[in-house]
């Protein structure tokens, strides 16, 4: 059991209207305020964006830089760019914008080029800006591709299932990617809201597992917490867990054989995501050639089971 005052870093304080501690995407339900621009880091921001958001920001930055330098070329005079003249102001702006794009990317087709010292200095500065910008963008793309991450599929719910003449709390996981994860381990923590020293507070209790780690993870893994006399779930009913606002927090870690690094995955189950009297149905089978076939979309498939 936990030591007195045990806090895994999520605080024992309770202020009511408690939401789940860990959401379904594995993120903590915590938001920060009072930060300044000195506390932000562009790399962390850009690496953690979704791919559509990332490319949208790259496109916006590319257009902004081109438009900025195009405005500077127009400011020093469109006659400073050879072959940029046009009968209308809009066509001249478009020509200058394309020249800016050619300079930023250091393409230089030769149909337009700078004339005079001011235009050449500005073109040299834009070319330098382009080299630095594309180097940063390339590093960000590589960082996003090379960052190790786990794609673990969790069952939608936990189950209270028969186990060795008694009961157990179970959930199932599967590796949704074809890469190899080895030396995979799991840790479970039960969070409840109970009265402590005359006031409500959060209490945390580690849950002992039948098998806390496995060497290989090519199939599904059913993680089992036996509900015996030492378990916080001993003698508890659904109503008890609801009153306690129980939430089981899950931390998985494993070694990614492809990246050569340890990866982590977080998840949680609330009291209303526990199915009583059920067990997990098979999610893999053998084909006619003797090969094992895993259906990752069946990781949460359950069937009724009578509880003792």
Backbone bond lengths (Angstrom), bond angles and torsions (degrees), N, CA, C in turn:
res aa  C-N    CA-C-N  psi(-1)  N-CA   C-N-CA  omega(-1)  CA-C   N-CA-C  phi
1 X - - - 1.461 - - 1.520 110.09 -
2 X 1.340 115.18 167.90 1.453 118.73 -176.32 1.515 111.23 -75.95
3 X 1.326 115.46 156.39 1.451 120.68 174.72 1.529 109.48 -73.87
4 X 1.328 115.97 162.56 1.453 119.98 178.58 1.525 109.47 -63.09
5 X 1.320 115.79 132.23 1.451 119.63 179.76 1.517 113.72 75.84
6 X 1.325 118.02 16.50 1.463 120.92 -178.52 1.529 111.05 -61.32
7 X 1.319 116.36 127.49 1.465 122.51 179.62 1.519 107.88 -138.93
8 X 1.340 119.09 115.71 1.465 121.26 -178.10 1.516 113.58 -77.24
9 X 1.323 118.31 4.32 1.457 121.44 -178.28 1.513 112.96 111.97
10 X 1.342 116.84 11.91 1.462 121.98 -177.37 1.521 111.88 -115.08
11 X 1.316 118.47 7.81 1.462 128.62 178.41 1.534 112.21 67.61
12 X 1.320 114.82 146.94 1.452 121.21 176.78 1.524 111.65 -93.59
13 X 1.318 116.83 -5.09 1.460 119.96 -178.33 1.531 110.24 -71.35
14 X 1.309 114.62 149.77 1.464 121.41 -179.75 1.518 108.71 -139.04
15 X 1.331 116.22 127.54 1.467 120.40 -176.40 1.520 112.57 -118.01
16 X 1.328 119.15 11.11 1.459 122.01 -179.28 1.520 111.41 86.00
17 X 1.345 115.41 164.75 1.469 121.73 -179.14 1.524 111.29 52.43
18 X 1.313 115.68 46.14 1.453 120.95 -175.16 1.526 110.83 -72.96
19 X 1.320 116.74 122.31 1.454 121.95 171.16 1.519 108.91 -88.85
20 X 1.330 116.08 172.43 1.448 119.12 178.39 1.526 109.50 -62.85
21 X 1.319 116.02 144.50 1.455 120.79 -177.53 1.523 110.81 -72.49
22 X 1.329 116.91 -42.54 1.460 122.35 -179.69 1.522 107.73 -119.05
23 X 1.326 116.51 126.55 1.457 119.15 -179.24 1.527 110.74 -84.48
24 X 1.320 115.79 -179.84 1.459 120.71 -173.34 1.525 113.31 -69.47
25 X 1.332 117.68 -17.37 1.457 120.50 177.03 1.525 111.99 -89.21
26 X 1.323 116.61 2.89 1.453 120.27 178.52 1.510 114.53 85.27
27 X 1.338 117.30 8.27 1.454 120.75 -179.57 1.531 109.99 -97.14
28 X 1.320 116.10 149.98 1.455 120.98 176.88 1.525 109.76 -77.81
29 X 1.308 116.09 138.72 1.472 120.57 178.69 1.523 109.82 -80.60
30 X 1.318 114.34 69.70 1.461 122.02 179.93 1.523 107.47 -134.91
31 X 1.321 117.20 131.73 1.458 119.90 173.40 1.519 109.09 -123.01
32 X 1.315 115.48 150.61 1.456 122.23 -174.66 1.519 110.70 -109.56
33 X 1.325 115.49 149.02 1.452 121.66 174.31 1.517 108.21 -139.40
34 X 1.321 116.27 164.83 1.453 120.59 178.89 1.510 114.44 85.71
35 X 1.334 117.62 2.45 1.460 120.26 179.71 1.529 110.03 -77.71
36 X 1.310 115.61 156.29 1.458 122.04 175.45 1.516 109.03 -114.50
37 X 1.331 115.52 176.52 1.454 119.14 -179.57 1.529 111.76 -64.34
38 X 1.335 117.79 -22.40 1.460 120.81 178.29 1.532 111.75 -69.16
39 X 1.328 116.63 -23.21 1.464 120.44 -179.15 1.525 112.65 -84.87
40 X 1.314 117.26 -12.88 1.466 120.19 -178.24 1.524 110.18 -86.04
41 X 1.315 115.32 158.47 1.464 121.49 178.33 1.528 108.23 -137.84
42 X 1.332 117.79 113.78 1.472 120.02 -175.78 1.522 112.81 -57.16
43 X 1.341 117.28 -37.12 1.461 119.09 -177.96 1.520 111.01 -63.73
44 X 1.339 116.86 -47.10 1.463 119.71 179.20 1.518 111.16 -60.98
45 X 1.332 116.15 -40.08 1.460 120.30 -179.97 1.529 111.01 -63.50
46 X 1.326 117.15 -47.58 1.461 120.58 -175.08 1.522 112.02 -74.12
47 X 1.323 117.84 -32.40 1.468 120.23 -179.62 1.524 111.15 -72.12
48 X 1.333 117.03 -31.24 1.467 120.24 -176.65 1.520 113.72 -89.06
49 X 1.336 118.73 -2.76 1.453 120.79 176.99 1.522 110.90 -71.08
50 X 1.323 116.28 159.53 1.458 119.86 170.92 1.519 108.59 -70.78
51 X 1.340 116.68 160.73 1.462 119.95 -178.96 1.526 112.17 -61.21
52 X 1.324 121.88 -44.08 1.476 119.88 177.02 1.526 112.29 -60.21
53 X 1.330 118.00 -41.92 1.458 120.33 178.42 1.524 111.10 -64.86
54 X 1.314 116.64 -39.73 1.462 121.14 -179.17 1.529 111.14 -62.43
55 X 1.333 116.67 -49.36 1.460 119.72 -178.86 1.525 111.42 -68.54
56 X 1.321 117.27 -31.06 1.466 119.88 176.79 1.525 110.36 -65.64
57 X 1.325 117.38 -39.81 1.463 120.57 177.67 1.530 110.75 -68.24
58 X 1.329 117.96 -39.46 1.462 120.46 176.41 1.523 111.05 -60.81
59 X 1.331 116.89 -44.39 1.461 120.79 179.24 1.519 110.86 -64.03
60 X 1.320 117.04 -42.67 1.464 120.32 179.83 1.526 110.85 -63.86
61 X 1.344 117.12 -40.94 1.465 120.38 178.48 1.521 111.26 -65.42
62 X 1.318 116.41 -40.41 1.469 120.74 179.27 1.526 110.80 -62.64
63 X 1.323 117.48 -45.36 1.463 121.25 179.81 1.529 110.84 -67.83
64 X 1.327 116.79 -37.67 1.471 120.07 -179.05 1.523 111.25 -65.33
65 X 1.330 117.23 -44.14 1.467 120.62 -179.93 1.523 110.22 -64.98
66 X 1.335 116.77 -43.76 1.466 120.12 178.95 1.525 111.26 -61.48
67 X 1.316 116.22 -43.88 1.468 120.22 -179.09 1.527 111.10 -66.18
68 X 1.339 117.31 -38.73 1.458 121.16 178.88 1.526 111.17 -60.86
69 X 1.330 116.54 -50.07 1.459 119.20 -178.55 1.526 111.41 -69.77
70 X 1.340 116.87 -32.71 1.462 118.99 175.55 1.523 110.47 -61.29
71 X 1.335 116.26 -41.50 1.462 119.60 176.99 1.516 112.36 -63.07
72 X 1.329 117.15 -36.42 1.467 120.41 177.97 1.524 111.52 -68.35
73 X 1.332 116.83 -38.43 1.466 119.71 177.09 1.537 110.60 -63.99
74 X 1.323 115.30 -41.03 1.469 118.82 178.33 1.521 110.21 -66.13
75 X 1.337 116.61 -35.04 1.466 120.58 -179.47 1.534 111.91 -64.29
76 X 1.348 116.90 -38.93 1.467 119.22 179.55 1.519 111.44 -83.54
77 X 1.356 116.48 -7.93 1.456 120.05 176.13 1.523 112.17 114.54
78 X 1.335 116.20 127.90 1.464 119.90 -179.25 1.519 112.03 -68.23
79 X 1.335 117.55 -18.53 1.453 119.20 178.59 1.523 112.13 -73.01
80 X 1.331 117.16 -7.16 1.466 120.27 177.35 1.525 111.85 -82.16
81 X 1.329 117.41 -4.71 1.464 122.65 177.00 1.521 107.97 -115.19
82 X 1.296 116.42 119.59 1.457 120.99 -178.37 1.526 110.79 -66.08
83 X 1.310 115.93 133.63 1.473 124.30 175.28 1.528 112.51 68.84
84 X 1.346 117.15 21.39 1.460 120.10 177.45 1.514 112.56 -96.05
85 X 1.348 117.43 -5.19 1.458 120.66 -178.37 1.524 111.10 -68.50
86 X 1.333 115.03 147.75 1.464 121.80 179.64 1.520 107.46 -154.63
87 X 1.344 117.24 159.47 1.473 119.51 -176.64 1.518 114.05 -68.68
88 X 1.335 119.72 -22.63 1.470 122.09 -178.51 1.523 110.07 -121.73
89 X 1.348 114.84 156.97 1.462 120.15 179.69 1.530 111.65 -64.59
90 X 1.333 116.85 -36.08 1.469 120.51 179.64 1.514 111.38 -64.18
91 X 1.358 116.99 -43.78 1.463 120.47 179.32 1.521 111.09 -65.83
92 X 1.330 117.40 -36.02 1.462 119.79 177.20 1.532 110.77 -65.55
93 X 1.339 115.35 -40.73 1.465 118.74 177.99 1.530 110.89 -63.62
94 X 1.334 116.90 -41.83 1.464 119.97 179.35 1.520 110.53 -63.20
95 X 1.335 117.67 -42.40 1.463 120.71 178.38 1.522 111.24 -61.62
96 X 1.345 115.93 -44.45 1.458 119.68 179.10 1.531 111.13 -64.47
97 X 1.349 116.09 -37.50 1.468 120.22 179.10 1.525 110.86 -63.46
98 X 1.337 116.46 -41.37 1.460 119.17 177.87 1.523 111.27 -68.18
99 X 1.334 117.43 -36.43 1.467 119.72 176.36 1.525 110.47 -63.99
100 X 1.330 115.31 -39.79 1.461 119.42 176.83 1.520 111.08 -61.34
101 X 1.330 116.72 -41.86 1.459 120.35 178.14 1.520 111.58 -63.30
102 X 1.341 116.78 -41.46 1.471 120.35 178.65 1.526 110.35 -63.17
103 X 1.317 117.04 -39.46 1.465 120.86 -178.61 1.521 111.16 -71.89
104 X 1.346 117.21 -42.62 1.460 121.13 -178.65 1.518 111.20 -61.20
105 X 1.319 116.43 -39.06 1.468 120.98 -178.76 1.519 112.03 -91.02
106 X 1.326 117.79 1.70 1.472 124.57 -178.31 1.519 112.04 54.44
107 X 1.348 116.46 35.09 1.462 120.19 178.29 1.523 109.81 -78.46
108 X 1.342 116.40 -58.10 1.456 121.05 175.76 1.519 114.15 60.42
109 X 1.343 117.23 76.92 1.464 120.72 -179.48 1.532 112.37 -71.71
110 X 1.318 118.76 -22.90 1.451 121.85 178.83 1.507 115.12 97.54
111 X 1.340 118.20 -9.70 1.465 119.74 178.31 1.519 111.87 -75.63
112 X 1.351 117.52 -21.72 1.460 122.96 174.56 1.519 108.41 -136.41
113 X 1.330 115.76 140.07 1.453 119.99 178.40 1.525 108.80 -153.71
114 X 1.360 117.17 158.25 1.459 119.99 -175.27 1.525 112.15 -74.80
115 X 1.332 114.08 149.20 1.455 122.18 176.86 1.525 108.25 -123.90
116 X 1.304 116.91 129.93 1.452 119.88 178.02 1.513 113.01 92.57
117 X 1.344 114.03 162.72 1.461 120.04 -174.48 1.518 112.00 -67.59
118 X 1.336 119.32 -40.50 1.463 120.89 -177.60 1.523 111.79 -65.58
119 X 1.328 116.24 -44.11 1.462 119.71 179.88 1.522 111.51 -65.86
120 X 1.330 117.47 -37.80 1.461 120.37 179.68 1.526 111.37 -69.30
121 X 1.334 116.94 -38.99 1.471 119.09 176.72 1.532 110.34 -63.28
122 X 1.328 115.93 -43.82 1.460 119.92 -179.54 1.530 110.92 -65.06
123 X 1.342 116.86 -39.53 1.466 120.12 178.23 1.526 111.17 -65.58
124 X 1.355 116.36 -38.49 1.464 119.69 178.48 1.527 110.73 -64.54
125 X 1.338 116.82 -40.99 1.463 120.38 177.90 1.532 111.26 -64.68
126 X 1.333 116.78 -39.69 1.464 119.15 179.05 1.518 111.28 -67.27
127 X 1.328 117.15 -39.47 1.465 119.53 178.02 1.526 110.76 -62.23
128 X 1.349 116.70 -41.05 1.456 120.08 177.00 1.529 111.00 -64.13
129 X 1.328 116.18 -41.48 1.465 120.40 176.79 1.523 111.08 -60.26
130 X 1.340 115.85 -41.65 1.461 119.56 179.16 1.512 112.61 -63.82
131 X 1.347 116.79 -42.81 1.461 119.72 179.81 1.530 110.95 -62.05
132 X 1.338 116.63 -45.04 1.455 119.72 -179.83 1.527 111.76 -67.20
133 X 1.332 116.55 -41.72 1.464 120.70 -178.17 1.522 111.63 -64.14
134 X 1.342 117.35 -44.80 1.462 119.60 -179.02 1.520 111.59 -70.94
135 X 1.333 117.07 -29.48 1.468 119.16 174.76 1.520 110.42 -65.06
136 X 1.347 116.25 -43.02 1.464 120.03 178.52 1.528 110.70 -65.30
137 X 1.344 116.27 -43.78 1.465 119.97 -179.96 1.525 111.22 -62.62
138 X 1.333 116.75 -40.61 1.467 120.28 178.63 1.522 111.00 -63.62
139 X 1.350 116.47 -41.43 1.459 119.89 177.88 1.521 112.41 -63.48
140 X 1.344 115.96 -38.14 1.464 119.35 178.83 1.524 111.19 -67.05
141 X 1.329 116.82 -42.61 1.468 119.99 178.81 1.522 110.19 -62.44
142 X 1.337 116.51 -44.01 1.466 119.62 178.36 1.523 111.23 -63.40
143 X 1.355 115.99 -41.69 1.454 119.12 179.11 1.512 112.67 -61.97
144 X 1.333 116.45 -37.85 1.464 119.61 179.32 1.518 111.17 -69.56
145 X 1.345 116.91 -39.12 1.452 120.19 -179.87 1.524 112.14 -71.45
146 X 1.328 116.48 -36.90 1.462 120.31 -172.70 1.525 113.02 -90.45
147 X 1.324 118.30 -5.18 1.464 119.74 -178.53 1.524 110.14 -72.06
148 X 1.321 117.94 121.74 1.470 119.40 179.35 1.519 110.90 -70.30
149 X 1.300 116.35 139.44 1.455 121.35 177.73 1.523 108.51 -152.52
150 X 1.313 114.98 150.90 1.459 120.67 179.46 1.524 109.59 -97.59
151 X 1.311 115.75 140.67 1.464 122.04 175.58 1.522 106.45 -119.08
152 X 1.321 114.78 76.43 1.462 121.23 -176.46 1.520 108.78 -94.56
153 X 1.322 115.78 130.23 1.453 121.07 174.87 1.520 109.98 -92.64
154 X 1.330 116.50 125.67 1.465 122.36 179.04 1.528 109.40 -105.53
155 X 1.306 116.16 145.98 1.461 119.66 173.01 1.520 109.35 -62.50
156 X 1.333 116.50 147.07 1.457 120.17 -177.64 1.518 112.53 -63.10
157 X 1.297 116.95 -25.39 1.462 120.21 -176.77 1.522 110.11 -144.19
158 X 1.324 114.73 161.83 1.456 120.85 168.50 1.524 107.94 -91.31
159 X 1.314 116.37 162.77 1.461 120.12 177.92 1.522 109.03 -130.75
160 X 1.313 114.90 146.75 1.466 121.54 167.91 1.515 105.62 -99.13
161 X 1.327 116.39 107.99 1.460 122.36 -169.55 1.523 110.63 -121.77
162 X 1.334 116.36 159.66 1.472 119.51 174.90 1.528 109.83 -62.32
163 X 1.346 115.04 146.08 1.467 119.15 -178.06 1.526 108.95 -159.46
164 X 1.329 116.20 112.06 1.470 122.82 174.45 1.527 112.64 49.78
165 X 1.326 116.57 46.77 1.447 121.02 179.99 1.512 114.18 80.20
166 X 1.333 117.57 -1.98 1.457 121.20 178.86 1.528 109.70 -130.63
167 X 1.312 115.30 -141.70 1.451 120.69 -178.70 1.528 110.43 -127.43
168 X 1.318 115.04 160.79 1.458 120.19 176.18 1.520 108.87 -148.95
169 X 1.302 115.03 156.17 1.461 122.34 173.43 1.517 107.64 -101.53
170 X 1.341 116.64 126.46 1.457 120.20 -173.21 1.528 111.14 -133.90
171 X 1.323 115.59 151.01 1.463 122.53 164.29 1.527 107.02 -146.82
172 X 1.317 116.04 165.91 1.461 119.57 -172.96 1.525 110.16 -128.75
173 X 1.318 115.62 145.04 1.458 121.91 179.59 1.521 109.12 -130.87
174 X 1.339 114.49 159.11 1.459 121.35 177.69 1.518 108.04 -149.96
175 X 1.311 116.43 147.33 1.459 121.14 174.61 1.527 107.83 -83.09
176 X 1.325 117.27 114.15 1.457 121.81 -176.28 1.532 112.43 -79.72
177 X 1.315 117.39 -7.89 1.456 121.00 178.83 1.525 110.17 -107.00
178 X 1.343 116.56 158.44 1.473 119.20 -178.26 1.523 113.82 -81.17
179 X 1.341 118.07 -0.81 1.465 119.23 179.99 1.527 110.04 -73.18
180 X 1.316 115.07 164.08 1.457 120.63 -176.47 1.524 110.35 -96.20
181 X 1.326 116.38 126.35 1.446 123.11 171.67 1.521 108.22 -110.51
182 X 1.313 116.20 130.26 1.466 120.60 -179.59 1.521 108.91 -126.52
183 X 1.319 115.41 163.13 1.469 122.57 179.50 1.529 109.89 50.26
184 X 1.321 116.07 56.36 1.458 122.38 -176.82 1.529 109.41 -89.53
185 X 1.319 115.90 132.22 1.460 120.76 -179.79 1.519 111.32 -128.86
186 X 1.322 116.10 157.10 1.464 122.02 -179.03 1.516 109.77 -132.63
187 X 1.340 115.17 143.66 1.464 122.04 173.36 1.520 107.98 -132.68
188 X 1.329 116.86 134.79 1.457 123.06 -178.91 1.521 109.69 -120.61
189 X 1.313 114.51 143.41 1.449 121.08 -179.43 1.519 108.41 -138.36
190 X 1.319 116.15 126.74 1.464 121.33 178.01 1.524 109.24 -94.85
191 X 1.328 116.05 125.40 1.459 121.84 175.59 1.516 108.39 -109.12
192 X 1.330 116.31 128.35 1.466 122.04 176.70 1.524 108.82 -131.80
193 X 1.303 115.27 159.38 1.468 122.03 176.43 1.522 107.15 -107.46
194 X 1.324 116.51 113.85 1.457 122.02 -176.06 1.525 109.89 -135.19
195 X 1.315 115.64 164.96 1.456 120.31 178.17 1.517 110.02 -80.78
196 X 1.306 114.90 125.38 1.458 121.28 179.48 1.524 108.41 -134.34
197 X 1.325 116.16 121.82 1.467 121.91 179.87 1.525 111.80 56.38
198 X 1.335 116.03 40.24 1.449 121.03 175.74 1.513 115.11 81.07
199 X 1.307 118.49 6.66 1.460 120.76 178.78 1.527 108.83 -144.35
200 X 1.337 115.15 157.63 1.449 119.71 -179.85 1.526 110.61 -74.82
201 X 1.305 114.59 140.90 1.460 120.58 178.44 1.511 110.43 -154.85
202 X 1.291 115.40 165.61 1.458 120.84 177.97 1.521 110.63 -84.33
203 X 1.317 114.32 136.63 1.458 120.39 176.12 1.522 108.21 -122.31
204 X 1.327 115.58 139.70 1.461 121.00 -176.80 1.517 109.54 -120.50
205 X 1.331 115.24 139.24 1.456 120.44 179.58 1.524 109.11 -139.62
206 X 1.338 118.98 120.26 1.463 120.80 174.58 1.523 110.48 -63.72
207 X 1.316 116.44 143.84 1.456 122.05 179.54 1.526 109.07 -106.35
208 X 1.327 115.71 122.66 1.458 120.44 178.22 1.524 109.71 -71.77
209 X 1.324 116.52 141.37 1.458 121.86 -176.91 1.520 110.79 -112.88
210 X 1.319 114.69 147.33 1.455 120.22 175.13 1.522 109.87 -58.98
211 X 1.336 116.08 -42.33 1.467 121.61 179.60 1.527 107.06 -142.90
212 X 1.318 118.12 101.55 1.473 119.90 -173.85 1.515 114.56 -76.47
213 X 1.320 118.42 -12.68 1.465 119.51 179.39 1.518 110.41 -154.26
214 X 1.327 114.18 156.91 1.461 121.53 176.81 1.520 107.76 -131.18
215 X 1.321 116.14 154.59 1.468 120.15 -179.62 1.519 111.77 -78.97
216 X 1.342 116.72 -40.73 1.462 121.18 -176.20 1.525 109.30 -125.71
217 X 1.340 115.42 153.17 1.463 120.02 -175.55 1.533 111.02 -136.50
218 X 1.343 117.91 54.67 1.467 119.19 178.53 1.523 113.07 -85.95
219 X 1.343 117.23 -19.96 1.458 121.87 -177.67 1.526 108.99 -114.14
220 X 1.310 116.82 -164.29 1.462 120.40 173.13 1.523 109.04 -79.06
221 X 1.326 115.18 158.80 1.468 121.19 177.34 1.521 107.55 -131.60
222 X 1.320 116.06 118.06 1.459 121.55 174.91 1.521 108.65 -92.06
223 X 1.314 115.79 114.88 1.464 121.87 -177.03 1.531 107.67 -93.08
224 X 1.314 116.18 125.18 1.465 122.37 -169.06 1.525 110.33 -120.23
225 X 1.321 114.76 127.55 1.471 121.15 170.43 1.527 107.91 -110.52
226 X 1.346 119.05 108.80 1.469 120.50 179.07 1.528 110.95 -65.22
227 X 1.331 115.79 131.68 1.468 120.33 178.08 1.526 107.86 -93.65
228 X 1.327 114.07 89.24 1.466 119.82 177.28 1.532 108.35 -114.18
229 X 1.327 116.40 -168.87 1.458 120.53 -174.97 1.525 113.03 -64.87
230 X 1.340 117.50 -20.38 1.462 120.64 179.32 1.526 112.37 -90.90
231 X 1.328 116.70 -3.07 1.463 120.68 -176.68 1.530 111.21 -85.54
232 X 1.333 118.19 141.17 1.473 120.03 174.32 1.520 113.01 -63.28
233 X 1.338 117.93 -16.83 1.458 121.99 179.50 1.535 112.30 -87.70
234 X 1.323 117.30 -3.86 1.462 120.54 -176.23 1.526 110.69 -61.64
235 X 1.326 115.87 122.06 1.458 121.80 178.23 1.520 114.36 76.60
236 X 1.312 118.49 4.62 1.460 121.44 -178.16 1.531 110.11 -86.05
237 X 1.327 115.49 147.20 1.459 122.56 173.97 1.524 108.89 -114.15
238 X 1.323 115.77 175.45 1.462 119.41 177.52 1.523 111.01 -59.06
239 X 1.329 116.39 -40.35 1.464 120.62 -179.95 1.529 111.04 -63.50
240 X 1.320 116.69 -37.61 1.462 119.94 177.56 1.525 111.05 -63.97
241 X 1.336 116.32 -45.28 1.460 120.08 -179.57 1.522 111.38 -65.97
242 X 1.329 116.47 -35.72 1.460 119.85 177.79 1.528 110.44 -65.63
243 X 1.318 116.29 -42.94 1.460 120.25 179.22 1.524 110.91 -63.47
244 X 1.321 116.40 -36.12 1.462 121.60 -179.30 1.525 112.69 -84.18
245 X 1.353 117.64 -3.19 1.467 122.87 -177.30 1.526 110.59 51.62
246 X 1.324 115.57 46.41 1.459 121.64 -172.73 1.527 111.51 -65.26
247 X 1.314 115.14 141.41 1.468 122.62 174.35 1.522 108.31 -142.71
248 X 1.330 115.52 128.52 1.463 121.42 178.04 1.523 108.11 -98.77
249 X 1.315 116.26 117.05 1.458 121.98 -179.75 1.522 109.73 -97.90
250 X 1.330 115.60 136.40 1.458 122.21 -173.01 1.520 109.38 -120.31
251 X 1.304 116.28 133.17 1.462 122.44 172.57 1.514 108.59 -126.30
252 X 1.325 116.41 119.10 1.460 122.13 176.33 1.519 108.76 -110.63
253 X 1.303 115.74 144.28 1.459 120.47 173.65 1.517 108.27 -141.80
254 X 1.324 115.01 147.54 1.453 120.76 -179.80 1.510 109.86 -158.22
255 X 1.309 115.82 163.15 1.462 121.62 179.24 1.513 108.88 -97.33
256 X 1.341 115.69 120.42 1.461 122.02 179.85 1.524 108.84 -83.11
257 X 1.332 116.36 115.24 1.454 121.62 -176.55 1.528 111.78 -68.43
258 X 1.333 117.88 -24.55 1.460 121.09 -178.47 1.527 111.42 -77.43
259 X 1.333 116.95 -49.29 1.463 121.43 -178.22 1.526 112.69 -85.91
260 X 1.343 116.73 -16.89 1.454 119.44 -177.35 1.508 112.72 69.44
261 X 1.347 117.73 30.74 1.455 122.32 -178.28 1.526 109.85 -139.24
262 X 1.312 114.91 160.36 1.456 121.08 177.24 1.521 109.84 -82.91
263 X 1.322 116.78 134.31 1.465 122.06 178.61 1.531 108.36 -118.76
264 X 1.334 114.47 157.47 1.467 120.57 -177.66 1.521 110.19 -130.43
265 X 1.312 115.58 155.89 1.466 122.21 174.01 1.523 107.80 -143.76
266 X 1.346 116.14 139.33 1.466 122.15 179.82 1.524 109.14 -120.91
267 X 1.320 114.56 151.35 1.463 120.63 179.63 1.527 107.07 -161.92
268 X 1.321 115.80 168.33 1.468 118.96 175.17 1.513 109.96 -153.60
269 X 1.309 115.32 156.57 1.463 123.84 177.04 1.519 108.45 -128.48
270 X 1.332 115.94 127.21 1.453 120.67 175.11 1.530 109.35 -86.43
271 X 1.328 115.70 169.16 1.463 121.42 -178.58 1.528 112.17 -58.27
272 X 1.374 116.93 -32.81 1.456 119.21 -179.55 1.520 112.75 -83.01
273 X 1.316 117.25 5.27 1.464 122.03 176.01 1.525 110.89 -111.16
274 X 1.324 115.88 21.25 1.465 122.48 176.17 1.520 108.31 -110.20
275 X 1.309 116.49 122.81 1.464 122.67 179.92 1.528 108.05 -98.78
276 X 1.312 115.28 123.16 1.462 120.60 -179.01 1.521 109.58 -91.92
277 X 1.337 115.60 135.71 1.458 120.43 178.54 1.515 112.96 74.08
278 X 1.320 117.58 51.27 1.468 122.18 178.75 1.520 108.49 -149.14
279 X 1.304 115.34 162.79 1.461 121.37 174.39 1.522 108.14 -144.33
280 X 1.312 116.49 162.17 1.452 120.46 -176.74 1.526 110.84 -80.77
281 X 1.316 114.16 134.80 1.465 120.87 177.15 1.525 109.06 -80.97
282 X 1.335 117.55 156.94 1.467 120.09 -179.80 1.524 111.57 -58.18
283 X 1.328 115.26 139.17 1.466 121.06 179.70 1.523 111.84 -117.71
284 X 1.330 117.77 1.18 1.462 120.06 175.73 1.522 108.78 -140.39
285 X 1.303 114.34 158.16 1.471 121.06 -177.18 1.517 108.57 -150.89
286 X 1.329 116.01 171.33 1.458 122.32 177.03 1.522 109.01 -102.60
287 X 1.332 116.14 132.93 1.457 118.90 177.21 1.520 109.70 -83.46
288 X 1.330 115.98 -177.30 1.463 120.41 -174.99 1.526 112.71 -66.70
289 X 1.336 117.22 -18.74 1.458 120.74 179.20 1.526 112.57 -94.38
290 X 1.322 116.19 2.50 1.449 119.75 178.48 1.509 114.37 88.11
291 X 1.352 117.72 6.43 1.457 120.90 177.83 1.526 110.48 -85.19
292 X 1.323 116.77 148.36 1.459 121.15 178.20 1.520 109.61 -85.79
293 X 1.314 116.03 133.78 1.460 123.17 -178.05 1.519 108.55 -119.92
294 X 1.339 116.53 117.88 1.460 122.43 -178.51 1.523 108.90 -103.79
295 X 1.319 117.13 129.15 1.457 122.47 175.09 1.529 107.68 -103.95
296 X 1.334 115.52 100.72 1.465 119.99 -173.07 1.523 111.99 -66.17
297 X 1.347 117.26 -25.45 1.467 118.89 -179.92 1.523 112.14 -75.38
298 X 1.321 118.32 -4.09 1.462 121.83 177.67 1.520 112.30 -102.31
299 X 1.339 117.14 15.11 1.448 119.76 -177.15 1.524 112.22 -61.93
300 X 1.335 117.97 -28.71 1.464 121.27 -179.75 1.505 114.65 -102.75
301 X 1.339 117.81 10.50 1.462 120.84 -177.19 1.527 110.34 -71.51
302 X 1.327 116.63 126.87 1.472 121.58 -178.02 1.520 110.10 -123.74
303 X 1.335 114.95 166.49 1.452 122.99 174.89 1.525 108.17 -142.51
304 X 1.330 118.12 153.37 1.465 120.04 -177.36 1.525 111.97 -62.86
305 X 1.326 116.29 148.13 1.460 122.39 176.66 1.519 108.15 -148.20
306 X 1.321 116.08 134.22 1.455 120.90 -179.05 1.531 110.61 -77.01
307 X 1.320 115.26 131.53 1.459 119.78 179.13 1.514 110.74 -89.99
308 X 1.315 117.67 143.38 1.468 119.92 177.79 1.527 111.90 -71.49
